Amino acid sequence: MLMSLSAPYLEDAEIDFVTDQLGSQLTLKAPNAKMRKVADDAPLMERVEYMLQSQINPQLAGHGGRVSLMEITEDGYAILQFGGGCNGCSMVDVTLKEGIEKQLLNEFPELKGVRDLTEHQRGEHSYY
């Protein structure tokens, strides 16, 4: 029973065991671990949300940050809100335009761009 419930979350998972001069390391990459993969014909909002959760947020988590999809406007803009270490970070504009926007536009040509809804407040939580 447990295996059948877990199977969708382990789809496309990769397990790698690497040994070098410094020792050994086991790496597990499970892109569907947090949420089930959405169908290719799912609504745009669901597909964008899935990409944010499975690809973008793991990158931002290294800096204690995250991004959430708030809406997709009628004219094709993804409205995002940053949290954690991204809120108030001096590099958030670069992350938005050079990282997130490029990845989203490459994957979803129906999008025209991204906009940041966050009211950034610089503080100790900010990464840069």
Secondary structure as the mmCIF struct_conf table of DSSP 4:
data_model
#
loop_
_struct_conf.conf_type_id
_struct_conf.id
_struct_conf.beg_label_comp_id
_struct_conf.beg_label_asym_id
_struct_conf.beg_label_seq_id
_struct_conf.end_label_comp_id
_struct_conf.end_label_asym_id
_struct_conf.end_label_seq_id
HELX_RH_AL_P HELX_RH_AL_P1 LEU A 2 LEU A 10
TURN_TY1_P TURN_TY1_P1 GLU A 11 ASP A 12
STRN STRN1 GLU A 14 ASP A 20
TURN_TY1_P TURN_TY1_P2 GLN A 21 LEU A 22
STRN STRN2 GLY A 23 LYS A 29
TURN_TY1_P TURN_TY1_P3 PRO A 31 ASN A 32
BEND BEND1 ALA A 33 MET A 35
HELX_LH_PP_P HELX_LH_PP_P1 ARG A 36 ALA A 39
TURN_TY1_P TURN_TY1_P4 ASP A 40 ASP A 41
BEND BEND2 ALA A 42 ALA A 42
HELX_RH_AL_P HELX_RH_AL_P2 LEU A 44 MET A 51
HELX_RH_PI_P HELX_RH_PI_P1 LEU A 52 ILE A 56
HELX_RH_AL_P HELX_RH_AL_P3 ASN A 57 ALA A 61
TURN_TY1_P TURN_TY1_P5 GLY A 62 GLY A 64
STRN STRN3 GLY A 65 ILE A 72
TURN_TY1_P TURN_TY1_P6 GLU A 74 ASP A 75
BEND BEND3 GLY A 76 GLY A 76
STRN STRN4 TYR A 77 GLY A 84
TURN_TY1_P TURN_TY1_P7 GLY A 85 GLY A 88
TURN_TY1_P TURN_TY1_P8 SER A 90 MET A 91
HELX_RH_AL_P HELX_RH_AL_P4 VAL A 92 VAL A 94
HELX_RH_PI_P HELX_RH_PI_P2 THR A 95 GLU A 101
HELX_RH_AL_P HELX_RH_AL_P5 LYS A 102 GLU A 107
TURN_TY1_P TURN_TY1_P9 PRO A 109 GLU A 110
STRN STRN5 GLY A 113 ASP A 116
BEND BEND4 GLY A 123 GLY A 123
TURN_TY1_P TURN_TY1_P10 GLU A 124 HIS A 125
#
